Amino acid sequence: MTARAFLVRGLLAGLLAGFATFLVAYQVGEPQVEAAIALESSGEHSHDESADTGSASAADPGAEAAAGHSHDEADAVVSRGTQRTWGLLTGSLAVGTALGGLVALAAATAMGRLGRLGATGSTAVVALAGFVGVALVPFWKYPATPPAVGSADTIGQRSDYYFVFLLVSVLAVVGAVVLGARLLPRLGAWTAVLVAAGAYLVLVTVVGLLMPTVNEVGDFPADTLWYFRRASLLTLATMWAAIGILLTGFLRPLEQRTTERTRRRELAASL
């Protein structure tokens, strides 16, 4: 089984996973984004009305509406309808395909280095570790926030925090997998997995507690924030689960054929 075989199947699995992610994001995530945008718009509208009372609106009753209309047209470089349909689909397919290829290459690298696990077992471990290290744990420390949450002045700083913690989490999960593989011959499968997982959790917990906490929610409705973050996590889980399941399924027939050829060669050599 070559890396090319893994990569081709990984790209296909990622493409299909991207489409599944689009469906979940459109049905579950987009309504929460729309709700957040509506709250943000209503807040800005109220602020504008209170600031402009007795000025332009008093002199010309149509000035405020015209200004708001021209402002919306200037800001809408890409319409919201395009963002939530074709834009979301294109982004989901692109990210899914790229991520599927990366998972496939990582699984090809891990095959033969994780004890007796073959192609499908290695792929399942890589997909699970990737979800935990790339999606779940960074989300725990710096969860996704809707458009109306957070100050525009701190968006760069918040992004830096997230990517630093993401890098720490990815390096930690790679180290945990390597540690587990080295401990496997001496401690057995269960003990090696528990020690490696425990080491990873301790490291990311300590780093997470040391890194700055971001709390810019303000008076944003808690229920809307919860639904948005739940939808975001569900979308991430869909992407990773679909890649792991599909890639494992695509590799299983190839692994079975490879195993059968190996058995035939061994049988022929023993005659």
Disulfide bonds with the S-S distance in Angstrom:
none
